[in-house]
């Protein structure tokens, strides 16, 4: 448990025993931020200082470092602007809006000074990336201090960040500061900000924000001085002196890879305790027609927190905040920004999805630019199950809509492999379906392959072994292999690195001497094991399990109460497979492939035979 008392402790994440995708001992960089910000709420501009301690836990000597300057994306002619106007189906929140910003409404981040251990550095701003040449290389294991002065302007609310949102939230401050780029076993990840978000360095944040005294803040981290400002996450000191124009809000966030905050003079602030923690904070606009929804959201959020902690792993911080702001729903460390003028079910739904990201992105921190399906897809999977339970939807197949989304993608003609960089999809719709729907089906279908019980164990072990790290697809696959005892490289390869589809069918049935021969056919390029179910006219049902040879094993019977026969392996290269039934066709009612619908067969119409 990461507590307020331990918030100043540095959790060493250097040489660890885990082995990552590069087959070398796992390591990750570490960074500690101390930032002081002075915000002008009238001009939507701010000045800041940043003291950064960077620890090079890599085996490499570093000669450069890079920072992200995300707000520079909100300027006419930026890569985000050009890309949005070039796409056939741009994000409707962006469209050509950036191109129409004026000097007073653009966003920017400008670095005015930068030094390494007290010595000035040379640097260059290239769009949303700051390129820095070091005066002295950073050796393996070495710590370096970087001191920076910078200033910024908050853009009109367009995408994620901004001022004066459609719901009139004054400040949604996300991706707002110069952020050190990640360096890992693949090298630097100084990607420009075009559409996607996270791959950041784990570390500790100490942030002080000076802002107009009438504003109420919500943020990543724990408020350190509620008594000083006369407001906060503890009982306020009503005798505090507020005669000055500004107050200083001081937050500390331990072991996170991002820091976000919101501010508005009209926030309502509610606090709810989850049994056995954490504390939940809700900051939302004082708008009469939506207050009841926000009040009713709070017990549902408690249930969601309990669901995710039970199904994935215990939420490790003492606090989580649901903040009205932004342009839809977006996850950040220890908090989320969501739009709040919604119907109740929608409000719960967006909270469920963004809260689930606390596990699949802000605790299990994948490289979202390269493996976006791991955070979006895993989040979609678990939040869909959570909504089914918390909202009492009682849907026996709550993932059906997600499968439908994948099927539409697979048959659309515009699908690209999931290994495509998140900014390189030719269509936004293809990115969305691939990341969210296909990513969720990856998990659900894995349950079909290894068994639901093993899938549940895999998620928990994945969390326990890779929390506060940067797992890759291979790391997740290896956990599933260890849990199930099955070989799964074929699954990860075909599903994420190709657009191969699954298509198995019942080709024909042949009756001979009071027996029935069932000829199965594989028409898709992607291999799968096959569950075959036979229902007889006397209403008895039995199953036949055909393992895929390259799995090198088989799953447990998914329906223990049903008789199951394990047949010889099906070598993938053989297009057909024969199953011999001991009864004639006249006694058979139906023969079906995968009655559960968890195998994503793109042509289910040929999966059933009926007499």
Secondary structure, 3 states (H helix, E strand, C coil): CECCCCCCCCCCCCCCCCECCCCCECCCCEEEEEEEEEEECCCCEEEEEEEEEEECCCCCCEEEEEEECHHHHCCCCCHHHHHHHHCCCCCCCCCCCHHHCCCCCCCEEEEEEEEECCEECEEEEECCEEEEEEEEEECCCCEEEEEEEEEEECCECCCCCEECCCCCCCEEECCCCCEEEEEECCEEECCCCCCCCCCECEEEEEEEEEEECCCEEEECCEECCHHHHCCCCCCCCCCCCCCCCEEEEEEEEEEECCCCEEEECCEEEEEEECCCCCEEEEEEECCHHHHHHHHHHHHHHHHHHHHHHHHCCCCCECEEEEEECCCCEEEECCEEEECCCCCHHHHHHHHHHHHHCCCCCCCECCCCCCCHHHHHHHHHHHHHHHHHHHCCCCCCCCCHHHHHHHHHHHCCCCCCCCCCCCCCCCCHHHHHHHHHHHHHHHHHHHHHHHCHHHHHHHHHHHHHHHCCECCCHHHHHHHHHHHHCCCCHHHHHHHHHCCCCECEEEEEEEEECCEEEEEEEECCCCCCCEEEEEEECCCCEEEEEEEEHHHCCCCCCCCCCCEEEEEEEECCCCCEEEEEECCCHHHEEEEEECCCCCCCECCHHHCEEEC
